[in-house]
């Protein structure tokens, strides 16, 4: 069967249209695979390590461990009589390697009775881990904080399995939480005035022995 030039052009146009449709569909699927997920988590506790180096934000699903800024770390050395500031956390962004970044505002009440506040803005960085059922006693916080936080997680393609590690936080026999050899410090117990209570000072204790944790898949 002979095919003339007009038929060749028609077949070429049809093939081109099919290829463009296929490419567009493939592009949409690829974009969907890499589109970040956005969720909301309830913040259970915000704790500060004994040395002031780590800020631990605990939710029921994940533990977000940040390297502190000087403005946050200095509160570990402030007198217990000073009113505690409020830590307002922005959206937590999680990349494919579990690295996290989060903006924050530290709101400090005045000490002259005027009722005025001052705010410090900054950026935190760190890592995210699966909570593995480890939580702080209810109401234990170093800073007052927002009740929930928005988490934006970058996804990889279906061919890549994202594996997140279990939390390095451990629970001591006396109920104190540890990260490594450092205790995580909290504010006064539940029911205490966030502006007048002192730091909860745990009695000396030996951190629980730790064993290597196996990676676990993100739920």
N, C-alpha and C positions, 0 to 999 in steps of 0.2 A: 504494500500500500504506500502510495506516495503522499508525503506531507508537504504542503506548500509553505511559503514564508509566513502567510497570515496565520496559519495554524500553529507554527512554531512560536510566533509572538504571543498568541493566546495562551499556549501551554506555559510559556515562560512567565507571563503575568500571573497565571494561576499558581505556578510553583513559588513565585516570589511572595505572593500574598500568603500562601500556606506557611512559608518559612518565617515571614514577619509575625504571623499569629503565634506560631510555635515559640519564637524568640520572646515575644511579649509575655506569653503564659509562663515560660521558664523564668523570666525576670521577676514576675509577680511572686512565683513560688519561692525564688531565692530571697526576695525581700522579706517575705513572710517568715522564712526560717531564721533570718537575722534580726527581725524586729524585736526590740527589747520588751520585756514583760514589766508591768507596773503593778505593785500590790501594796497593801497597807498592813502594818504589823503593830500590835499593841506593845508599848514599852512597859516592861515589868519593873526594871531597876536600872539606875545609872550609878555606877560605883567608880571609885578612884583607887588605884593601887597604892600600897603603903609608901612607895618611893615617889609617887606622883607622876610616874612615867606613862601609865596606861589608863585610859578612860574606857570602861566597859559598859556598853549599852546592851542590856539583856532583854530579849523578847521571848515569847514562848517557843518560837521556831528557830531563831538564830542568836548568836552572840556576835556583836560588832565590837571589835577591839581596836581602839584608835591610839595613836601616839599623841600625847597631850601637847598643847601649846603652852608657852610660859604663862600666859594669862590664866589658864585652867590649873596648871600644876602648882602655882603659887598658893592656891587655896588649901593645899595640904599643910602649909606652914602657918596659915592664918590662925589667930586665936579663936577658940571655940565659941567665944562670946559674940563674935561678929555674925551679923545676919548672913545666911547662906544665899548665894545668887540663884537665879533660875537659868537653866541651860535650855535654850530653844533650838532644837535640831531641825535642819532643813531636809531636803530629799537626800537619801543615801543612794549613791550610784555605785553599782557593783559591775566590774568588768569581767572578762572571760577567765582571768587568772585569780579571781577572788579578791583583788585589790579594791578598796572602797575609798570614796571621797564624799565628804559631807560638809556643807556650810553650817555655821552655828552663830547664835547670838547669846552672849552671856549678859544677863540683866542683873545688875547689882543695885540693891536698895540703898538709900542714903542712910547715914548713921546720925544725922542731925535732927531727925524727927520731922523733916519737911515732907516726907512721903514721895520725894522725887527719886527717879532711878536713872542710871546711866547704863548704856549698852556697849559691849565690845563685840565686833564682828570678826570672824576668822574662818579658817578652813581646816578640817581634820582629815587625816589619811590613816589607813590601816588595813585590816583583813576581816573577813566574815567566816564564821564557823557554824556548824550544826549544833544546836543547843544540847541535844542528847539528854533531855530531861533534867538538866542541872539549872536550878533557879535560886535566886536569893530569897531570904525570908520576906514575906509580904510587908510592903511599906518601907523597906530598907533602901535608902537613897542617899547619895552624897550631895546631889543637887536636886532641886525641884526641876521638873521637866514636862514637856508636852506628853499627852497620854498616848499618842500614836505617831508613827513615822511612815512616810511613803518611801518605798524601796523600788528603784529602777534597776533591773538586772539584765545585762547584755547576754543574749543567747548565742550559742554556736550552731552549726548545721547539725542535721540529724545524724550524720556520720561520726560526729564527735560526741563522746559521752562526757558530760561535765561532772567531775567528782570533787566534792567539797569535804574537807576534813572535819572530824569531830572537834568540839571545843577543847582548848588546852586548859580551861578552868576546871578545877577540881574542888571537891567538898571535903573539908576536914571533919574529924570526929566531933568537934565542938560546934559544928554548923557554920564555921567561917569558910568563905570561899577564897581560893588561892589561884593565882596565875604564876606558875613556876614556884619560886620560894616566897613570893610576895603576897601578903594578904590583901584582899580587896576591901577597902574601907567604905563604910556607909554612914549616913546621917543618923539622927535619932530614930528610935523605933516608930512604928505606925502610931498616929495620934498625936505626936509631938508637933509643936509649932515650928514650921520650916524656918522661921526667922529668928528663933531664939534658942533652939536646941543645940547641944554640943555633938561632937563626933562620937560615934560608937567605937570605943577602943577595945578590941577583943583581947582576951587574956592570952599570954604567950602560948603558942601551940606549935606542934610539928606538922609541917605540910604533909598531906597524904602522899604516899609513894605513887609515882606515875609510871605507867607502862605505855609503850608506843601504841597510838590509836590507829586503827585501820580506817582508810578513807571510806566514806559512805556517800551514796548517791543523793543528790538533791531530791527532796520530795516535791 
